[in-house]
Amino acid sequence: MSLSMHSASAPVFARILGNMLTWLDKAQAHAEARKFDAGNYLGLRLAPDMLPLVKQIQIASDTAKGCIARLAGQEVPKWEDTEDTLDDLRARIRRTIDFVQSVPAPQVDGSDGREIVLAMRQGELRFSGEDYLRHFALPNFYFHATTTYALLRHAGVELGKRDFLGG
């Protein structure tokens, strides 16, 4: 049996997004145990020229919902990037999981040949649905999820590989 476009996307996004909720819960507990404001995590960066933690989560969210919507032939939901607390970020992640899981598999399956066009600052990028999923959306999603994990880990939050991979 071959892997469907839906099973290669929606459950993957939902699982890692769910794991991200755990990371934020652990970050909250870490801050409370050490008696500092958990909002300090929001601006974390590994280098001065990188986007902060809050943007890493927003981009991971945008990538997941954008991928599923595009593969399903739907309009991508547009959400404001107004999160400024860990609770706000958790709510965004939950909303993303809800959206990803709300799109029926038959709307995503068979999208491997669908043309996906992304408007970028440098111009348009064109993909087949399969290439978009495998070579753009999933790597981009994992990049921002991994960066989120690394930022929290670097800040002392007790995270391990099992936290990244999930149960």
Summary of the structure (lengths in Angstrom):
residues: 167
radius of gyration: 16.4
end to end distance: 24.9
largest distance: 52.2
contacts: 495
relative contact order: 0.21
helix: 63%
strand: 7%
